[in-house]
């Protein structure tokens, strides 16, 4: 039973207290006061986090109420990164400028450099040039010295002047070793056997932590990540390792399109490393990531060195992410969370964001890129009506979040996840059960994969997806075999729905948006998948169309002609009644002739046409044709 505390609640004995407030809320308030009073008179109030003479009782109340732990007080299973030396002093600016061939960086108003910034690692966007005309997006990394006021010296020489306007830069003390130490300690505790259960938490404050460390490949972690998740033997009890921010669900916001600085919400881990590779373990590739598990264990047998597959090798760990944001330089060779070789994974609330902006100003009738321009720009460059920023993304193996691969241990849950500016925004595999994701300004919003070129025996399901400003909403991930994926609502404002020329994806997508609202069948003229013959697309926008339709959807001829294919652009299953003034000789759906569909003279035939599929009919002579569509 949950009872809401009244907004006008009083403690028992307070002036103004009435008998209608003699309830559980008063009782809990009185208990908190008794436990929390410091030595003052009865009725002294207590605020969680403030000193108390009854620390043991306060700790018990904190655990029951779910309050954050008192500063400096943690349970044995909690491992704050600050206790291992992480400082979280990262800063992000969007007014940086550098001249070509220069090592001096200027920030007119945002940085306010001091000597305390000397020695910090810095990433500066765009000073490495552009990948194509107008796309200033190649970052460079170095170390700060001579920091004072509006300028500092960086340890590299820019190969290109910053374009007209300014660029984004980010700098921090390197907290890689400290955070890795906390992860290792938490894992060791969970494995120790000195207590009941195999659970531990790594706790982050709402700060920006610099992650400048090099990738750890091979070795005992068998992956390719800046921060590695220790390998847990499949024979051992599963370890639940929680990486959590203290603010949790109160963060993880998306960038506003007019925003002039990248989003950094809550507990942020910011990559300051540009050395990522798609590391090769022989026949399998392990893409670089900020936080990652295993891919390949040399010398392993039964089932073998490669992780994943039917009864395959997995690390018996379930990482849990709650209230963590990863921030990655735009168009960098670095992914976000990678749980490919973990047996299970749960994401409660997380995001992966790029160090980039959109910076669109104005309104729907007149919008434009803001002045001065800020680079890199996820939306693109040049004509704002024809900006395809996703074309800037060149590392086609990077993903914001990779869930456990095919053959996993079933629990692969995602509650809330957002991503902006990655090549793949989200990479689910089988058993992924996903509530809500938002993938914006990515090349592909979703890169569903089975891993190791094997077919996926089970399936993944997503309840709601918002995908905007991307090349396509859904595509197969790298090295994928056939994929089973269902999406309840795909709310898409991107160039395409599916990019699947090899027809690897099977499933049903309920589609929203696209086209011109207000037209019957308006979605149809924009739903042209690139492959994806195994996916049934259903237009949820057209669900309200009722009655008999006497023509095809928007953009189609009113009446089909004999021998000419007519697509069902209503994207709802339909029965089409075709009447001809002369004999109808045959009918076909997607080129397959239907048995028994013909007339000996003038007459009507019924042709079942699934959503998105096409039909043809053949008739003699030059008949008069009419058609009626009944939608289901």
Helices and strands as residue ranges (DSSP letters): G 19-21, H 24-36, H 55-65, E 78-80, G 81-84, E 91-97, E 104-107, G 115-117, E 121-124, E 130-132, E 135-136, E 140-148, E 151-154, E 166-172, H 176-191, E 199-204, E 208-211, E 216-218, E 223-228, E 239-245, G 248-250, E 267-271, E 278-281, E 284-287, E 289-292, E 315-329, E 335-338, E 342-355, E 360-363, E 366-369, E 374-375, G 384-386, G 389-392, E 401-402, E 412-420, E 424-426, E 432-440, E 444-448, E 460-468, E 472-476, E 483-493, E 498-500, E 505-512, G 524-526, E 530-531, E 535-539, G 541-544, E 566-567, E 574-580, E 584-589, E 592-593, E 603-609, E 614-619, E 625-631
